[in-house]
Amino acid sequence: MVSRVIPVETFDLVIFGGTGDLARRKILPGLYRRYVAGQIPEGSRIIGAARAELDDAGFRAFVAEAIEEFVPAKARDAEAVARFLEHLHYVSVDAKGTTGWKELGKLIRKDVVQAFYFSVAPSLFGDLAERLHGNKIATPDSRIVVEKPFGRDLESARALNATLAEHFAESQIYRIDHYLGKETVQNLMAVRFANILFEPLWNARHVDHVQITVAETVGVGGRGAYYDRSGAMRDMVQNHMMQLLCLIAMEAPYQFDPDAVRDEKLKVIRALEPVTPEDIVRGQYRASKDTASYPADAENPNSTTESFIALKVEVANWRWKGTPFYLRTGKRLRARASEIAIVFKEVPHSIFGDEEGWRENVLSIRLQPNEGMTLSVMIKEPGPGGMRLTEVPLDMSFAEALGEDGADIPDAYERLIMDVIRGNQTLFMRGDEVEAAWAWTDPIIAGWEAKGDKPKGYDAFSSGPEDALMLLHRDARRWREIAE
């Protein structure tokens, strides 16, 4: 299967923080891949903007090194890289001062799509927005892309929204969550709303429970100081996992329209029941033979910040009442894996008796690695000797279906940046959506902080704290294995 590439309009994209880690690892290599795919018109320009004293040649050398490091060899071509680099420019800009803004204003064109990527700390969002308008660089049609964290609580999220709203309309603001750009996440909507097969079963009458797992083998490492101020709840649950939950639980929008989709997601967030303390498990990884403990990585021996969290969440509406959603995410777990598992109820009566090895039907949606979907079904075990049942997967690996080793699957950042240029906000969070997520999250965090609860210790490269296993065991359920 060959994916269809539709070119975008000619654009000027300014990347503030253009020499930063995210730009080097994801944004610039992703733009190169879109250029090679034929999606970026020849008249487009990509402009790096940062405090570093570079010229165009220096920035192009920086990007060439990034492509060399982060784009697979089979996707690199020396001639294509040289052509791509010709589209790159650089301006040294001080986000809080006056340096470079006149030069940037002269470089930006008014007759093409304008996009400004704020790949910087949230504390600079307001400064950049103010200077883009104060120097008459932005227009009413300009778009800005802002990275997470978008606040650390409801109060700070509201303040950020208000700051951006002083200079840009909501229709111009693209709050990026790269999980929504993953091929499998978008296919979740296609599976639900483009097929008659699943939607009649997508409710509490037929779904026993839902599991959402985002597991990482790495620790907090070099970002320990940042992570210790946020933790797994703020870093993952409030944004990435919340978005996945919304796409699973939402009603069908009247059409595939940005505000229609986001209206339905917002309804899910507002329908979330408060989480009780007994439905929360927090953990910190211990030291192992080869790795340090979380407090050591965070350089805070008295840290009470969680590197792991598991929650039981209820959605209080007609579709999902009584069906629990179990969420877990953590560092230093046994494998790097992100999965959504829709576990269907057993048949109301088995005509095969108490057949040993009976399993529920499970729709497993893998986000990483090896993006794809698997539906487990029960069939007769081949051979003579009676009716013996066995479980088999109906498997679709996107890497196999769309190209060898997944080379043809665009990275999430590639897709989302192209959506910004198109002016399509469907896969981006709206301001009220962000605030509603924090309004649900804040009381949970305040609850454990008021009690002074400390996270449970767990072994590095395990499945997390034992208490997390009990979260499901008490409901006569069990977590799915964390495996690549």
N, C-alpha and C positions, 0 to 999 in steps of 0.2 A: 504494500500500500504506500503510495507516495502522497505526502501532504501537499496541499495547494497553498502557494505563497501569493498573497495579495499585497502589492506595494502600497506604502502609505504616501501621504502628500509630502512634498519637499518641506524640510523643517530646519530650524536652528535649535539645538538642544544644548543648554548650558548645564554643566555638572558642577555645582558648588561642592567642594571637597573632592575635586577631580583627581587629586593625587593620594586620596585616602585608600584604606584597605578595601572597602566595599566596591569602590570604583575599579580598583586594580583586579580584584578577584571575580567580580560579577558583571558590573555595568559595562565596562569597556570591552572585555572579551565577548559579552553577549551582543553588543552592538556590531562587533566585527562579524559574528556569525549571521546576524540578520543582513548585513551588507553582502556577504558571500551568497546568501540565499536569494538575493535579488529584491529584498523588501525595502531597502533604503535607496531612494532616488539619488542620482549622481550629484544633484545640486544641493543636497543637504549638508549641514555642518554640525560638528560636535565640538563644543568649546569647553575646555577644562578651566575651572576657576578655583584658585586656592591661594593661600598666603605664600607658598613657595615661589622663589624667584626663578622662573623658567621662561624660556621663549618657546615658539612653536616647535622648533627642532628638539629641544629638550623634552617637551611633553610627548612628542611622537616617539622618541626613544623609550620613554617610560612605558607608553602603551604597547610598543613592540615587544618589550620584555614581558609585559603582562600577558599578551597573546601567546607568547612562547611558553609561558609557565602554565596557563590555565585553559588553553584550547588544545584538545588532543591533536597529535601530529597529523593524523589522517584528515583532519578538518582544516589544517593550515596549508596555505599556498603562498609562496614568497611574493609572487606577482600580485595576488589579491591583497596581501597585507600592505604592500607598497601603495596600492591604489587607495585602500582604506585610510591609510595614514595621511594622505593628501587632504582628507576631509576634516582633519583635526586642527584645532587652534588652541591657544592658551592665553589667558589674561591673569596676571597676579592681582588678586582682589582682597581687600581687608573688609570682612563682613561688618565690623563695628566702626570702621573709619571711612575715609574718602578715597583711599588709594584704589585705582583701577576701574572705578565705576564709569568714568567718562570714556575710557578705552573700550570697555565692554559695551557701552551704549552705541558707540560708533560701529562696532562689529555686528551687532544684532540687526537683522532685517525686519521690516514691518510688513512685508508682503508674503511671508511664509508662516507656517505654524511655529509658534514660539513655545518652548517648554523649558522650565527651570527645575532641575532636580536638586533638592536640598539634602544631599548626602552628608549632613553635618549633625552636630549635637542639637537637640531641640531648643536649647537656650539661644541658638542663633537664628531660629526660624523668623522671629519677629524682626530682627535686624535686617535680614535679607529681604523680607517682604517690604519693609519700610523703604529700603534703599532702591529696590527695583522700581517702586512708584515715585520716590522722590527724585530719582534721576531720569524719570520718564522713559524707562526701558520697557516695562511691562505695558501691555495693552488690555482692553476688556476681553480679548480673546486668548490671552496668554494662559498657560497651564502651569501649576506648580505641583511637584511631587514631594511629599514629605515622608520620611522614614520613621519607623518606630524607634524608641518608645514614644508613643503619643500620650504623654502624661504618665504619672505614677499613681494617680488617684483621680477621683471625680473632679476635685477642685482644680488641680493642675491641668486636666484635660479641657475643662471649660475655659480656663485662662488661655490655653493655646488656641482653642477654637476662636475665641474672641479676638485674639491678636491677629490671626490670619484673616478673620472676617473684616478687619479694619481696612484691608487692602485688596482682598480677593473675594469674589462670590463663591458660594459653595460649589457651583458648577465648574469652577476653575481649580478646585483643590482635589488632589489625588493622594489619599492616604494609603500607602502601599503596604500590603501584607503578602509576602512572596508565596505563602502557602496557597493563596487563591489563584496563583498563576500556574500551578502544577497541572499537568495534563489530566491526571486522574481525578483531581478535585472537580475540574470542569466536566469530566465525563460522568461524575456522580449526578450532576444535573441532567445530563443527556439520558442516562440510564433511567432516572426517575420520570422525566417529563416527556421523553420522546418515544417511550415504549409502553405498551399496555400491560406488559408482563409483571412489573413490580409494583406499580402504584396502588393497585387494589389491595395489596398485602402490606403496604407501608403504613402500618398503624398498630395501635396497642392490641388489637384483636389477634394479630398474627406475628408480631415481633415480640419476642421474650425480653430482650434487652439489647443495648448497643454498647460496644466498647470502642473507645478512641485512645490509641496509644501512640505517643511520640517518645521514643527511647533513643538515647545517645550513649556511645561508649566513652566519649571524651569527658574530661572534667571541665572545670571553669578556667583552669590554666591562667593565661595572661590577662583574662578579663575578670579576675576574681574580685577586684575592688568594685567594679561596676555591678557584677552579678550579686554581690552581697547586699547591695542596696535595693535589689529588686526581688530575686528569688524566682522559683519556678512558677509561682502563681502569677506574678506580674509579667514575667518574661515570656511565658508560653500560654497559660490557660486563658488569661484575659483577652488575648488577641488571636493567636493561631488556632487554638483548640476551640475557642468560642465560635470562630468563623466556620470551622468544620461542623460543629454541632448544629449551627444555624442551617447549613446547607442540607443536612440530613433531616432536620425536623420541620423545615419551612413548608408552607403550603405553596401550591403552584401559583406563580404570579400570572397576571392576566396576559402578559407577553414578556418576551426576553428583553426587557427594557431596564436600564440602570436603576431608576427610582422604583420601578415595580419590584424588582428583585430585592432591593435593599429595604423596601417597606416590609416585605415578608420576613426577612431576617430580623428586623427590628421587633416584629411581633413575637418571635421566638424568645429573644432576649428578655422582653418584658413579661413573658409567661414563665420564666424560670422561677422555681420555688427557692426560698432561702435555704441554704445548706446548713444542716445542723452539725455541731462539733463531732458527733459520733460518725458522721458520713465523710470525714476528712482524715487523711493520713499524710503526715509530712515526714520527710526523711533527709538525712545527710549521709553521703558516702564516707566509709571509713578508709583508712590507709590500707594498701595491699603491699605485697612484696615489691612491686615495681612502681607504685603510684602513691602520691601523698593523699591525705585526708582532705575533705572539703574545707575545714577550718584552716588547714595549712595553705591550701591553694588560695583561699580568700584572704590570707594573712590576718585572720581574726580568730584567735583561739577561743573566744567566747561567743562566736557567731550562733545566732538562733535562726538564721535564714535557711530555707529549705532548698536542697538540690533535687528533691523528688517530692511530688505531690500526687495523691490519688483522691478522687472525689466521686460520690454518688450524687447525680443531679436528676431532678425531676422537672418535666415540662408540663405545666398545668393548663392543658387545653384538651379539647375533645379527642383529637387524634392520638395523643401520647399519654394521657392520664393512666398511670399504673405501669408504664414501661420505663425502667430506670436507664439512665445513660451513665456509664462508668468511664471516667476520664483518668488517665495517668500519664505522667511525663517525668523524666529524670535524666540526670547525668550519671556517667559511669555505670551504665546498665550492661547487660550481657551482650547486647547486639545493637547496631544502629538500625532502627526500623520505625516506620510510621505507618500505622494501619487503622482503618475504620472497619469494624466487624459488625454487621447486622445479623444478629442471632435470632432466627425464627423459632417459633414454638414447635413442639413436637406435634405429630398428627394426633387428633383427639382419641383415636383408637387404633391400635396396631393389630392387623389381621395376622401378623407373623408371630404373635406371642411375645414373650420376653426375650427377644433376640439379643444375644450378647453383642456388645460393640455398637449399639444403636447410637446414632449421632443426630443432632439437629442440623437443619440446613443453615449454612452460614454464607452470607455474601461478604467476602473479604476484599476490601479496597486498599491496595498497597500504594502509598505515596512515595516511599523510598525505602530501600533501593528497589530496583526492578519494578518500576511502575506498572500496575496492571490490576486486573480484577479476577477473583476466583469464586465460583459458586460451588459449594460442596453439596452433593446429592447422594442419596442412597440407591444402590442398584443390587441386582443379584450377583453374587460372586460366581464367576464362570466355572463351569465344570459340573459333573454329575454329583449326586449325593444329597439332594434336597435343596430347599430354598434357604440359602445362607446369604445374608446381606453384607455389603461392604460399602465403604464410603469412597467416592471418587470425586476429583475436582473437574469442573468445567473451567478451563483456564484460558485467559487471554493476557499474554504478556505484551505490553506496548513495544518493548524493545524488539520482539520477534515480528510483531505485526507491522511496525512502522519503520523498521530499519535495523541493520545489524548493530548490536550493542547499544541501541537507543540513540545512535548518532543523529538521527533525523528528528528527534524530539527536542523542541526548543526548551531552553532553561526558562524557569518561571519569570525571571527578570526580563528576558528577551520579549516574552509575550506581553508582559505588563507595560513595558516601555512603549511598545508598538501601539498598545491600547491608548496610552496617553496621547500619542501623536494623532490617533484617530478621533480622540475626544470621547472615548467610550469608558464610562465610569462603573460599569457593571461589576467588575472585580475589585473595586476599591471601596474602602469603608467611608460612610457618610458621618458627618459630625455627630448627629444625634445617636447613631449606632454606637460610636465610641463611648459617648457619655453614658448610654444605657448599660453598656458592658461594665464600666467602672462602677456604676450605681449598684450593680449586683455583686461585684467583686469586693468593694470596700468593706461592707459589713463582715464578710468572711475573714478578711485580714485583721480587721479590728477585733474580732472575736478571739482569735488565738493570741494576739498581742496583749489584750486585756488579761487573759488568763496566764500569760507568761509561759505558754507551752513551748517545749523544746522539741525539735525534730527527732525522730527515731533514727538510730544508726543502722546502716545496712552495708553489707560487704560490697566492695567494688566488683563490678562485672557479674552482679546477681540480678534478680528481678525486682529488687527494692526491698523495703522493710516487710517483715512477717505480718505486721498489722494490715498492710495493703492486701495480702492474700485473704485475711479474715473479712475484709470489707465485702468480698463476694461470697466467701464460704458461708457467712451467716445467712445469706439469701439463697443458699443451695446452688450457687453458681461458682465458676472459676474463671480466672483470667486466662486468656489465650497466651500461648508461649511466645516470648519475645525472641524472634529469630530472623535472621536476614533471609 
